[in-house]
Amino acid sequence: MPADLDPVTRHPKAAKPGEPVGMHNATCYGCGDRSPHGLNIVNIAGEGFTVHADMRVEPWMEGGPGVIHGGLLSTAFDEVMGAVPKLVAGAAVTGHLEIDYLKPVPVGSVVRIDAELLGMKGRKIYTKGVAHLVDSDEPLAISHALFITIKGREHFSAYVENSQAADEYRPYFAP
Ligand SMILES: CCCCC/C=C\C/C=C\C/C=C\C/C=C\CCCC(=O)SCCNC(=O)CCNC(=O)[C@H](O)C(C)(C)COP(=O)(O)OP(=O)(O)OC[C@H]1O[C@@H](n2cnc3c(N)ncnc32)[C@H](O)[C@@H]1OP(=O)(O)O
């Protein structure tokens, strides 16, 4: 992370502490409420530049016997940390995501991910996430991710016809 970070302020339209950050796409696998096989994560804005979300580890999320699949946990990290840019900028996509898996996360538990802004430099937004059980502060996994702000229309226009919600997006992407 660069030493000469930009000053950051909360975006005037950002969710207030305690409010849902809001879906970025209703058919998103991570947060969409119309994703048929999705995680349905609800991101909640916190104080400062933080976001958190709880996720019940369902039997279909199993990787090793009785524990969550690491790739699914990484998706959850991506989703919760990916909501941080909405507090300070706008649409952003993941450029880099890394995770240290410290302890197994049991099926049947409720895992909480706490995400925070580490800093911003130009289009680059540096974040950290910690996963722990809702009733424990012991970290089970720690993630660092870099998000890059984008112009939504430019970034997705070549792909939007593949969307499950292509019909709804078409007017926004019309030339
Ligand atoms: C009005 C209609 C609106 C329609 C849209 C509707 C809804 C959607 C809205 C928002 C949705 C947005 C996000 C979703 C949020 C959460 C979901 C979870 C997140 C994801 O699941 S998202 C999927 C996975 N994600 C990707 O699919 C990205 C693929 N990728 C790219 O699309 C490009 O790669 C991109 C855009 C990242 C950059 O490309 P680019 O050409 O725009 O910019 P460039 O390359 O110049 O990078 C700029 C500066 O970032 C540095 N930089 C870049 N990458 C780096 C890396 N990996 N490590 C270190 N530094 C990196 C450069 O070094 C430079 O740094 P510097 O400025 O210092 O030179």
The ligand as a Tripos MOL2 file, in Angstrom:
@<TRIPOS>MOLECULE
LIG
   69    71     1     0     0
SMALL
NO_CHARGES

@<TRIPOS>ATOM
      1 C1        -25.5390    3.0090  -15.4010 C.3       1 LIG1
      2 C2        -25.3370    1.5290  -15.5380 C.3       1 LIG1
      3 C3        -24.6710    0.9210  -14.3790 C.3       1 LIG1
      4 C4        -24.5640   -0.5500  -14.6000 C.3       1 LIG1
      5 C5        -23.8070   -1.2660  -13.5180 C.3       1 LIG1
      6 C6        -24.7420   -1.8950  -12.6350 C.2       1 LIG1
      7 C7        -24.3840   -2.5670  -11.5760 C.2       1 LIG1
      8 C8        -22.9990   -2.9090  -11.2390 C.3       1 LIG1
      9 C9        -22.3670   -1.8950  -10.3630 C.2       1 LIG1
     10 C10       -21.3350   -2.1560   -9.6190 C.2       1 LIG1
     11 C11       -20.7720   -3.4880   -9.5200 C.3       1 LIG1
     12 C12       -19.3850   -3.3450   -9.1390 C.2       1 LIG1
     13 C13       -18.7540   -4.1450   -8.3390 C.2       1 LIG1
     14 C14       -19.2880   -5.3400   -7.6880 C.3       1 LIG1
     15 C15       -18.8640   -5.3480   -6.2590 C.2       1 LIG1
     16 C16       -18.6170   -6.4170   -5.5590 C.2       1 LIG1
     17 C17       -18.6810   -7.7570   -6.1360 C.3       1 LIG1
     18 C18       -17.5180   -8.5030   -5.7320 C.3       1 LIG1
     19 C19       -16.3370   -7.9580   -6.4390 C.3       1 LIG1
     20 C20       -16.0270   -8.7730   -7.6670 C.2       1 LIG1
     21 O1        -16.0790   -9.9570   -7.6590 O.2       1 LIG1
     22 S1        -15.5640   -7.9320   -9.0650 S.3       1 LIG1
     23 C21       -15.2060   -9.2550  -10.2410 C.3       1 LIG1
     24 C22       -13.7540   -9.6620  -10.3060 C.3       1 LIG1
     25 N1        -12.9370   -8.6270  -10.8120 N.am      1 LIG1
     26 C23       -12.8500   -8.3300  -12.1170 C.2       1 LIG1
     27 O2        -13.5120   -8.8820  -12.9370 O.2       1 LIG1
     28 C24       -11.8650   -7.2500  -12.4920 C.3       1 LIG1
     29 C25       -11.1630   -7.6050  -13.7950 C.3       1 LIG1
     30 N2        -10.1320   -6.6200  -14.0450 N.am      1 LIG1
     31 C26       -10.3740   -5.4840  -14.7210 C.2       1 LIG1
     32 O3        -11.4510   -5.2670  -15.2550 O.2       1 LIG1
     33 C27        -9.2660   -4.4820  -14.8090 C.3       1 LIG1
     34 O4         -8.0220   -5.0830  -14.6330 O.3       1 LIG1
     35 C28        -9.4240   -3.3260  -13.7550 C.3       1 LIG1
     36 C29       -10.7560   -2.5860  -14.0070 C.3       1 LIG1
     37 C30        -9.3690   -3.8700  -12.3370 C.3       1 LIG1
     38 C31        -8.2840   -2.3210  -13.9300 C.3       1 LIG1
     39 O5         -8.1430   -2.0260  -15.3100 O.3       1 LIG1
     40 P1         -8.1080   -0.5180  -15.8690 P.3       1 LIG1
     41 O6         -7.6220   -0.6130  -17.2830 O.co2     1 LIG1
     42 O7         -9.4010    0.1580  -15.6480 O.co2     1 LIG1
     43 O8         -7.0900    0.2380  -14.9660 O.3       1 LIG1
     44 P2         -5.5140   -0.0150  -14.7460 P.3       1 LIG1
     45 O9         -5.0620   -1.3490  -15.2710 O.co2     1 LIG1
     46 O10        -4.7950    1.1970  -15.2470 O.co2     1 LIG1
     47 O11        -5.4270   -0.0730  -13.1450 O.3       1 LIG1
     48 C32        -5.7280    1.0660  -12.3550 C.3       1 LIG1
     49 C33        -4.7190    1.1140  -11.2170 C.3       1 LIG1
     50 O12        -4.9060   -0.0950  -10.4440 O.3       1 LIG1
     51 C34        -3.6790   -0.8590  -10.4010 C.3       1 LIG1
     52 N3         -4.0330   -2.2850  -10.4370 N.ar      1 LIG1
     53 C35        -4.9510   -2.8780  -11.2210 C.ar      1 LIG1
     54 N4         -5.0160   -4.1780  -10.9620 N.ar      1 LIG1
     55 C36        -4.1200   -4.4040   -9.9550 C.ar      1 LIG1
     56 C37        -3.7230   -5.5640   -9.2470 C.ar      1 LIG1
     57 N5         -4.2670   -6.7450   -9.4960 N.pl3     1 LIG1
     58 N6         -2.7840   -5.4390   -8.2900 N.ar      1 LIG1
     59 C38        -2.2420   -4.2410   -8.0290 C.ar      1 LIG1
     60 N7         -2.5870   -3.0940   -8.6540 N.ar      1 LIG1
     61 C39        -3.4970   -3.1940   -9.6230 C.ar      1 LIG1
     62 C40        -2.9180   -0.4080  -11.6160 C.3       1 LIG1
     63 O13        -1.5290   -0.6450  -11.4570 O.3       1 LIG1
     64 C41        -3.2620    1.0620  -11.6870 C.3       1 LIG1
     65 O14        -2.5070    1.7400  -10.6960 O.3       1 LIG1
     66 P3         -1.9150    3.2230  -10.9820 P.3       1 LIG1
     67 O15        -3.1130    4.1220  -11.1050 O.co2     1 LIG1
     68 O16        -1.0990    3.5210   -9.7580 O.co2     1 LIG1
     69 O17        -1.1430    3.1130  -12.2110 O.co2     1 LIG1
@<TRIPOS>BOND
     1     1     2 1
     2     2     3 1
     3     3     4 1
     4     4     5 1
     5     5     6 1
     6     6     7 2
     7     7     8 1
     8     8     9 1
     9     9    10 2
    10    10    11 1
    11    11    12 1
    12    12    13 2
    13    13    14 1
    14    14    15 1
    15    15    16 2
    16    16    17 1
    17    17    18 1
    18    18    19 1
    19    19    20 1
    20    20    21 2
    21    20    22 1
    22    22    23 1
    23    23    24 1
    24    24    25 1
    25    25    26 1
    26    26    27 2
    27    26    28 1
    28    28    29 1
    29    29    30 1
    30    30    31 1
    31    31    32 2
    32    31    33 1
    33    33    34 1
    34    33    35 1
    35    35    36 1
    36    35    37 1
    37    35    38 1
    38    38    39 1
    39    39    40 1
    40    40    41 2
    41    40    42 1
    42    40    43 1
    43    43    44 1
    44    44    45 2
    45    44    46 1
    46    44    47 1
    47    47    48 1
    48    48    49 1
    49    49    50 1
    50    49    64 1
    51    50    51 1
    52    51    52 1
    53    51    62 1
    54    52    53 ar
    55    52    61 ar
    56    53    54 ar
    57    54    55 ar
    58    55    56 ar
    59    55    61 ar
    60    56    57 1
    61    56    58 ar
    62    58    59 ar
    63    59    60 ar
    64    60    61 ar
    65    62    63 1
    66    62    64 1
    67    64    65 1
    68    65    66 1
    69    66    67 2
    70    66    68 1
    71    66    69 1
@<TRIPOS>SUBSTRUCTURE
     1 LIG1         1 GROUP 0 **** ****
